[in-house]
């Protein structure tokens, strides 16, 4: 017993695995090493068939070998000439050596299998697997696959990457030459088959670029290469080759060719430079623009022809943001300066890491700036007196105020003198407008003789003149006001009639009376009217007690809030007439306030207050709702097509919920959107140009049109005008009043019409009040007119009554489109 235990212990510590199997192939005994090699416990294997340790594909051959070995009496080694495998408990294959020995075990003939791990085979297999994985990974990175074609048998083998390139799964596609050809684009098949045949008939390898069409119909560009192998008799027996996916490279090259075509044939000038702004290439447009040849520009600094671009702030923008754009000047070959709109962008070199180059696009805007200068001159100068007009004065005054505030100089002060002529109206009415114009020109010269370098003189309109004096010291201001009063105290004699002209002057001081241009103008205006009330021909400084209107204003705000909530705001509609025919289908919706106690409140009084307090948003919604009611009633009555213009204030334009507000009011009928024009002033847009452009584009996307109101009184810039989604321009009434007698106004109107038409915009003239004005506007091809000559603003019911009575003509159209849209969108009221 002691000896048996000792032998058992010795056997268990052996590193080889020992397995005793009886003649029926059943395991009779195993030593402890079986757990290390295969993961089984001894009791799990004893009594089990040996077949559980044999790989399934070898079971049949194993049974035959096992039966044959039972008739032998000598040992037999296995697994040395070729790999032999045994299955572990985890169903993993183990490479092993096996030595079989016939033994008697418990009085029965058995076979002892001595099993040891074949580490060499396992190592080789790992190396082979690593090489295969490296090969497949390399093919994947290079996007290249390999193929092997047995010409004799027709068998074709693809590597994994070819299946990837063709968008196929390995186990679902029968690889053959015929099936491969079916993937080749039908226009490329002849070239591919010709290349293969040529190689089969000769010895030179082939290389052919072609397209393949995947099962999902996507297109890939590939390069296929092949080489033929022959037997001793020279007969082709095998061909091997590769397929490389070059789709990305092909697309990149196509993009380069497209970019080069754009560069070469662009209407705008274009220049490419290296990282140091040395010119690499210039396109023909820039050659024509500058007079240089592309060859002569190569290698010279970009800053030689565009010096301002090299200024510090511009370079900082280019380096930090990667781009710069704006107006700048350029030098041509003759060293002449011309204005351009330029953009420069930094581009990374995809081939050389870290290397950058720059693309510059240049648009010669000489004509535009010349037109702008002309229009600015017309818009910023009073054509009668050649003095600055209201727009320019307010702009300059605002700049001076801003400069004063930013300087933080407590001594910085200014005075604003608002001058209104006493007695001018009588002369103008009795002697005619021509004489009135002559007097105003004379007054302008007299004032010009008074003002000095630190003063700014402007004619605001009519007989109103304004002076900005860069001093707020009362003694100096009084001295100036006295000089003005003396200069403008004149007597005019017409026959037996004497007319005396004097000046009433109101004065407001910055910063004592206000820190904003409009506020100071209002207060100077209040003081001027107080001077008139006090007997005229005098000057008065603004005092707080002059501003009883403040209490009035507070009451007006309260009344307006109540009027909006209680329905006292009503939309009136004024006709806008086409120049070519007397058809009525366009109107402007205008807000009217009917106060329960005070009667009609002028829009001039309540609109500014509504804008200042934000009530304009609700007021605008009321007008828009009534305009939509007007349109729906118009269409449902089957009268004619209609277009309604609705005003947008600056407050509404920059209100974040404006588009949502419009959508909620108008609904989903596209006919209604196409029937709306939103009017906005230049000054409102320029408060925040980029935000305004985005909002107006959003309105335009709804199907509405955009009109620029009061054009010519503000910035009048073609540059910004061309960048906005504007459909029409409205000429301000101030340019219409004296048509066609006033030559300057004629020139302004003609210029506005011409420039607007060049930008594909329609033109509407406001304030047309007589036939002469109408005839002149028609002669310069103004598209539409609006004014009391045609109609005063009227409530909707009166317009419909006039149409029914036939006193208003219309160009009747069918309403079926509107009705269909109403029904379709389920908003028929």
Order of alpha helices (4+ residues) and beta strands (2+ residues): alpha-beta-beta-alpha-alpha-alpha-beta-beta-beta-beta-alpha-beta-beta-alpha-alpha-alpha-beta-beta-beta-alpha-beta-beta-alpha-alpha-alpha-alpha-beta-beta-beta-alpha-alpha-beta-alpha-alpha-beta-beta-alpha-beta-beta-alpha-beta-alpha-beta-beta-beta-alpha-alpha-beta-alpha-alpha-alpha-beta-alpha-alpha-beta-alpha-beta-alpha-beta-alpha-beta-beta-alpha-alpha
